[in-house]
Amino acid sequence: MAFDNRQVPSNPNLVEKVIPQNLEAEESLLGTLLTNEHARAQMGLLEEEDFYSPRNGVIYEAIRRMHSFGKPIDILSVADELEHQGNLHMVGGTTYLASLADKTLYLNNTSEYIEMIKEKSLLRKILRLSQDLETACYKGQETADNLLNYMSDYIVRIREGIDSKDLVHINSILNETLNDLKKQDSDKLSIDSGFPRLNEYLGRLRRQTLNIIAARPAMGKSALALNIGLNVALKGNYVAIFSLEMSRSEVGLRILSSASTVPSDAIKSRLESDNMEDIARAVRTLVGTNLYIDDQAATTPADIRSKCQKLYSETRKLDLIIIDYLQLMGSDGKPQNRQQEISEISRALKIMAKDLDVPVIALSQLSRGVESRESKKPMLSDLRESGSIEQDADAVLFLYRDAYYHPENKQPGPEEAELIIAKNRAGKTGPITLHWFPEIVTFREKEEIDYREAPPEQAFDPGIQLDPGPLPF
């Protein structure tokens, strides 16, 4: 549903109303650009489509192109450029260009002209969006969900244009940086993952970051993500989990098994007996957390953004988003191939992390090429459709369990696993040793437990006490 915001369709209900525009500002700006070299420094703030008059847009784009190549700019040189493009006659020839220069005899307010043009352009985009949605609603060929996703995605793109920033002096940046460092342990800037060494490597889960956890199937990446999600939720934070592979009942069972340290296949038998104190204790705690789960398949970034914005509007808080997993998502556009689609998805998730001011953890599959190598430890090149994912991610973490490939080497006790920090914009890279308790789908850092002991009584942060009160149902 892409459109040119200058061509707003007529509407019988708007006969008496004029489409938002300011031709005088457009002409005055072009005249200033033709005659004032210093005014051209602000040309990057507008695009050709921001002009209501097509010919004004064409002239602006010609001036901008010439300026980028360092060409001299005046009426004759711009006319020559337009003639070379075959557009001089369309814009009104040198006569129109000369008339634009006359607009600057008394006024030279470049910033004001740009602001006026940008404002009218924005109003036209909003008007066209509303009219496109109205037309689509009456035609009945699109679902309400598709239209809501389109509206949400388009509004985000509009806001990206509004929020573009100028260069900032180093003094302001250093003040902001020092203030951020003072608050580094605050949840305003980062979230405790519940894994101390992971916090050390990443500087905790920093807001506005996209973090990828990747592994081959059956390595436990979903379990690790749920462990982190529950750790975060148990500290009073708001967590949204989008499970595109498992149902919410399966996710709930895994979380209950981890929190109660009761194997998932034993939970049912415990519920049927009187020996369910550990399960009841975990349930009491879990229902008090701010943990939200969505299991809708074929989810797109716009779906996730919309649901998270709704959650935030209701709670005024959102601290972590987990997506399981990236390759099961669909894009909001119509890409030509799967690689382009994954590129659009990863970029959309990175933008969402910044716009919603939360860390996003997205799980990703690795290519089958890992299986054909002698060393099964993953590398960045093993990411499926890896180019865009690696580029957009602030951190890439690989989960690897050697015993999966070499069961004959497995030692008694919990299985050892590696969480490999392969990319980290915030600091160092390297491996973190974890212990894996498959019966209760739980990972813990090696330093926190002795491998000869049974799984810890409290499967998460030892400082968090499970509520011993009565069941809530």
N, C-alpha and C positions, 0 to 999 in steps of 0.2 A: 504494500500500500504506500509506496514512495510517491512523493509529489513535489511539484514546484510551487513554493509558497507564494509566488507572485500571481499565479493563476487561480485565484479563489473563485469557485463557481458561483453563479448567480443563485439567489434564493428569493422566492416570491415574498417571504416574510421580511426581507431586508431591502426592499425596493428603495426606500427613502434614505438608506444609510450608505455611507461612502466607505469603501475598503480602506483599511489603515494604510496611510502613505504620507510621505512628505517630499514631494518632488523638488521643492525649493531647497531643502537641505541637501538632497542628492546633487543637484546642479551646482550649488555653492561649494560642496566638498570637491567635486571634480574640477571646478575652476581653481580652487586653492591648490589642488595637486598639480595642476598644469603650470602654475605660476610661482609656487613656493616650495623650494627644495626641502626645507625643514619640516613641512607638513607631511612629507612622504614617510617619515619615520613611524607614523602610526597606521600605516596601510594594512598591517597584519591583523588589525582588529575587525576587519570586515571581509566578507566573501562576496563573490559576484551575485549570488542569489539573494543577498540582503537588499539589493536594490529593487524597488518596485518596477521601475522603467527598465525593460530589457536592454535598451540601447545604452542607458547609463551604466548598467552592469557590465556590458561589453567594453565600454571605454575604461571603466575602472580596472578591469582585468588586464587590458592592454597596458595601462600605466604601471600596474603592479608587476607585470612580467618584465617590462623594460627596466624598472627600478631594480629588480632582483639580479639582472644581468649587467647593471651599472651603466646603462645607456643614458645619454642626455635626454631630458624630457622637456618638450615645449609643444606648442600647437602643431607645428609642421612635422616634428619627429613622430608624434603620436598619430597624426594623420597618415604618415608613411607606413607605420606599423599596422594600422587598421586596413590600409589599402593592400598591404602584403597578405593580410588574413582574408581579404575579400569582404570586409565588414564596413568599409568607410561609407559606402552609399547607404547602407542600412541604418547607420547612426545619424545620418543627416549631413554628412560631409564636413568640410572644414568650416562651413558657415556655422554649424551647431557648436563645433569646438571653440570657435572664436566667441560665440555668445556665452559660453560657459566661463571664459576668462573674464568677461565683463561683470560677472556675479561677485567678484572679489574686490571691486574698487573701494568698497567701504567696510567690508566685514572680512575677518580672517579667523574664524573660530572653529578650527579643525576638530577639536575634542567634542564640542557641542554638536557639530554636524554628525559625527560618527555616532554619538549617543542617540540622537534623534532617529537616524536611519536604522540603528540596531533595534530600538524600541518598536518601531513600526513593523520591522521584519518579524520580530517575535510575536506581535499581535496577529499578524497574518498567518503565522504558523499555527497559533492556537485556534484561530477562526477556521482554518482549513481542516485541522484535525477534528474539530467538533462537527463540521459539515460532512466530512468523510464518514465519521462514526454514525451520524444521523442517517446518511444514505445507506450504509451497510445494514443498519438496524431495520430499515424499511424493506430492503431487498430480502433479508432473512437467509442469506447464503453463508453467513459466518456464525459460528457459535458465540455465545456471550463470553465464554472463557477466552477465545481467540481475540476478541475485540478488546477485552480488558488487558490482555498481555501486550497487544499492539499499542494501546494507549499508554501503558506503563513504560514500555520500551521507548516510545517516541518522546515522552516527557523527560526521560533520563537523558536522551540525546540533546534535547533543547537545553536542559540545565547544564550539561557539559559545556555548551557554547557560552552560557551566561557566566559560568564560574572560571573561565579562562583568566589567568593571572599574568601580571607584568613581572619583569625582573625585580628581584628584591635585593636590597643592599645587605652585605655580609653582617653588618651590625645587628639588623633585625633578626637574621637567621641565627646568629650566635646566641642572642637573648632567648629565642625560642628553644634552641637546642639545650642550653643550660637549664632552663626551666623544666624541660622534658626529662632531663637526666635526674633532677631532684625528685621527680615524681615517678621514676622508673618502676618502683615496686607497687605503684598504685594501679588498681584495676581500671583507672581512667585511661591508662596507656597500654597496659598489657595484662594478660590473664595467666594465673598459675595453672600449669597443665597437670600438676600432681606428680610429675616426674622430675625430680631435682636436677639431674644432669641435662635433661632436655631443656629445662628452664635456663640452665647455665649456657648452653650452646646458642639457643635462639633469643636469649634475653626475654624468656617467657613467651607466651603467645601474644605477639604484638598486634594491636588493633590496626586495621587497614591493610593487613597482609594476607596473601594467598599462600597456603602451605599444602604441599602435595605429599601424601603418603602413598607410595607405590610398592607393589609386590606382585609376584605370580599368584595364581589362585591357591587357596588353602594355606597361605602363610600366616594368616591371622590379622590382616590389615583392618578388617571391619571390627574385630575385637579390640584392637589397639585404639581405634578411633572412639569406640564406645567407652573404653576405659578412661580416655582423656575427657570425653564429654561428661561422664558421670563425676569424675574428679572435680571438674569445673562447676557442675551443678550443685554438688555437695557443699561447696563453699558459698552458696547463696546466689550464684550467678544464673543468668537466663541463657539456656542452650536450646538451639533448634537443630534437630537431626532429620535429614531427608534421606530415607532409605529407599532406593530405587530397585533394590534386589530382594531384600527380606521384607516380609510383612511386619506390621507394627507388633503383632503378637510374638513373632520370632525375636524381634529386637527387645521387647519387654522381657521375654524369658531369659535372654542372654544377660541383660542388665540385672535381673533378679538373681541369677546364678552367681554373677560376679559379686554383687553386694552381700549376698547371704553366705558365700563360699560353699554352697550346696550344688553339686553337679546337676546340670539341667535335666538329665534323665532320671534323677532321684527326687526332683522337686514334686512330681505328681504323687509318688508314693508317700512322701512326707505329708502332703496335704490330706491324704486319705487316712493318715494315722494321727495320733495325738502328739507326736514328736515333731512339732513344726515351730518351735520357739525361735530358731535362727531365721527361718523364712519370715515369720511374722514380724520379727525385729527389723529386718531389711525392708519389708513392705511399708512399715510405719515411717521409716526414714525417707524412702523413695517418693511416697506420695506428698511429702512436704517439700520436695525440690521443684525448681522451676525448669523442668525438662519437658520439651515438646517434641513430638515425633510425627512425621508425615511419611506415608508409604505409597504415595501416588506414583505410578509408573509413568514413563515418558515425560518426565518433568523437564521444563526449560529454565534457563536463568531468570527469565521474566516471571515465571510461576513462583520461583523461590523468593525473588525480590518482593513480589506482591504479598506473599504470605508472611514474610519477615516484617515488612512494613506494617501489616495489619497487627501482628503480634506486638510490635513496638508501640503502635498507637494505643493498644489496650493496656500495656504494662509499663510503658515509658522506659523499658530496659531491654537490651539484647547484647549478649556478651560473647557468643560463639555460635558459628554455623558449621555443621558437619554435613558433607554430601557423600553418599556411598552409592554409586561411584560415578566418576566423570564420563566414562565411555557409554553409560546407559542414558545419558541426558540427550535431549534434542536441542537444536538451536532455535532461536526466534526468527531467523531469516530463512532464506532459501539458497544455501551454499551449493556450489557446483560439485563438490566431492566431500568425502568424510574428513579428510585432513583439514580442509577449509572450515568444515563445520566444527571440529574440535578446536580449531584456532579461535573461532568466534565465541565458543563456549568458555574457554579459558580466559579470554580477554574480558568477557562479560562478568565472570566471577571475580576477577581482579578489580574491575570497576565497582562491582557491588560491595566488595570488602571496604573500599575507600568511602563510598557514598554512605554505607550503613555504619561505618566506623566500628567494625568488628573484625576479629581474625576469622578467616574461612579455612577450614580443613577439607580438602577434596581428595578422595581416594582415587587411585588410577591403576589400571592394569598395566602389566609389562608385556612386551612382545614375546612371542614363542622362541625368538632367537636365543634367549637365555638358556633354554633346554639343550641347545645344540653345542654349547661351549663346555669346555672341560671345567672351567670355574663358573659356578652358577651364581656368584655374587653379582647383583645387578649394577649397571652403570647408567649414566644419564641417557646414553644413546638407546637404552632398552625401553624407554618410555614409548608407548604406542602413540603415533602421531606426535613425536617428542618435541619437535621444534618449537611450537607455540606454547606448549605446557611449560617447558623448561624456561622459556623466555619470560613468561608472565609470572611465574612462581617466585615468591620471595625466599622460600625454602623448599627443597625437595628431599624427602626422607625415604629410604628404602628399608623394607623389613625383610630379613633373611634368617631362615632356620636351617642350619646345616643338616640336622637330623632328618629333615624331610627328604633330602637326597641321599643321605647316608645313614639309614636307621641302625645299621650294625655298629655305629660309633656312639650311639646314645648311651649316656651314663645314667645311673640311678638318680632319682629325684627329678625336680622340675627341669624341663628342657631349656637349654641356653639358646638365645636368639640375639641377633644384632640389629640395632636400629642405626642405619648408616646415614649420616647427614652429608648428602652429596653436593648440595648447593645451599648456601646460607648468606644472604645479603647482609645479615646483621653481625656476622662474625665467623668463627672457625667452623671447619668441617671435620668429619671423622666418625668413628663408630661408638655407639653406646651399647653396653651389654645389658640385655634384659633376661628375665626368666619367664618362661611360658608355662602356665598351668591350664592345659587344654580342657580338663574336666569342668573348670569353672570359667572358661574363656577369659582369662585374666593375665595381663603382663605386669610385671613389677621390675624395677631396676635391681640389678644384681647387688649393688651396695646396700640395699635396704633389708635383704634377707640372707640367711645362710642356706645354700642349696641343699644341705642335708635335712633341713626341716620340712615339715608339711606346709601347705599353703597357709599364709598368714590368716589369723582369725578375722581380721578386718582387711578386706581385699583392696581397700583404697588407702587414703591418707590416714596414718595411725592417729593423727590428731583429731579426727572426726569420729564422734561417738554416735553409734546407731541408737535411735530413739527406742526405749523399752516400753513405751506407753501402749494403750489398747489399740487394736486394729481399727482403722477408720471406716470399715464396712462390715 
